[in-house]
Amino acid sequence: MKLVNLRWLALFVLWLGLAWPAWSRIEALEFKNPQVEKDYYSLIEELRCLVCQNQNLKDSNADLAKDLRQQTYQMLQQGKSKQDVVDYMVARYGDFVLYRPPLKNSTLLLWIGPFVLLVLVLVLVLRRLRRNRSVEPPEPENLEQAHHLLADDEQKTT
């Protein structure tokens, strides 16, 4: 094969590898009306993928996320409201399924935990900086030796 053909083949393989994830995420859904479609896309952005944990249902490619998207779609198509879908997901999977869980006793750690951790880290950093900043005075014999060395250096330069 010619070198040019190999380059085109390599470019095609690269393009195919980059385009593959986009092809695998296409979900053809038909909605009753624009409001149901708006609610669907709003919900899949608000609900967390339980497998990926750092992605919402919209961005996740996990099988569970696909199932939850399908379940959300079906519930909305049956005439359920957004709140009905959220209530169902929370009842089944807990508050963790929400990106913004409500403030209550069971989620208090989720809300204040990052701030407590930030304050703790700042206190530790400030203590370390203060400890490293304090300088002990030199010992008298070392100071005397430094004076002699400086005096000898001044005599040599004059």
Secondary structure, DSSP 8 states (H G I E B T S, - for coil): --HHHHHHHHHHHHHHHHHHHHHHT------SSHHHHHHHHHHHHHBB-TTTSSSBTTT--SHHHHHHHHHHHHHHHTT--HHHHHHHHHHHH-GGGBSS---SGGGHHHHHHHHHHHHHHHHHHHHHHHHHH------HHHHHHHHHHHHHHHHHH-
